[in-house]
């Protein structure tokens, strides 16, 4: 079965909403797309041009799906999240231990007992980790929002992924991972 652009668009939009909302969203999207295509065909466009321009006017299916989502949208988008996680891991893994070590050495150098030199800098390291987490998160949220405020960036239906092929999974495939 060859999936049309509309099928691919609807599938892309449905991936970003909950399972409960999918049947209703699918019906609504198909109705809107079909009526718009019919109007364009009546104005003299070819079927393919009408479908292509209709989907182009609707824009990125991920953004369209957020209007229909029955759950809160994410703080950091899936596109930005890997960079965010990498930056946060790096910042929290490097900065607090370096600050802890420097503070412990400085306290020991000033004559503090070994126990005091090891325990007192913990507060500094934990506070720094919390501040880094908030700061890195705030920066990535800001970057994500600025990026989201831009137009679709020339999104076209050519960016749609091929429609998924549904196959039946046999229990042996789940066990042996062919």
Secondary structure, DSSP 8 states (H G I E B T S, - for coil): ----HHHHHHHHHHTTS-HHHHHHHHHHHHHHHHHHHHHHHHTT--HHHHHHHHHHHH--HHHHHHHH-SS---SS-HHHHHHHHHHHHHHHHHHHHHHHHHHHHHHHHTT--HHHHHHHHHHHHHHHHHHHHHHHHHHHHHHHHHHHHS--SS--GGG-----------HHHHHH--
